[in-house]
């Protein structure tokens, strides 16, 4: 129970921090997110819509809803990267290489953090997704602020 409370407090803190800073300009629509989620998960879009309709129904629903949010944040990041590559064509290869390395570090860090907090429990996938979502949101903001290849 303490872990659930800590997770919820952490989620509220992340949400509050995100609300206090300006959000990325691009936001994917719900259908775009469901299509990307279906592609990544291998689940049919209709089945996903059913699971996503009540995120509090079960731990599985909570996990898939958290994964949806991580996928949405990744779509925002991909859009930011594409825009920046268009704005700074000379930076495209360096930016993509940097993001690729960063994503590997993000995934390892989020996996380690979720495993440490929930050690194989049913909340671990949700914690992993929440971490990935947060990291993607932060990186999208960094990419959007970039004005040269120096970073």
Secondary structure, 3 states (H helix, E strand, C coil): CHHHHHHHHHHHHHHHHHHHCCCCCCCCCHHHHHHHHHHHHCCCHHHHHHHHCCCCCCHHHHHHHHHHHHHHHHHHHHHHHHHHHHHCHHHHHHHHHHHHHHHHHHHHHHHHHHHHHHCCCCCHHHHHHHHHHHHHHHHHHHHHHCCCCCC
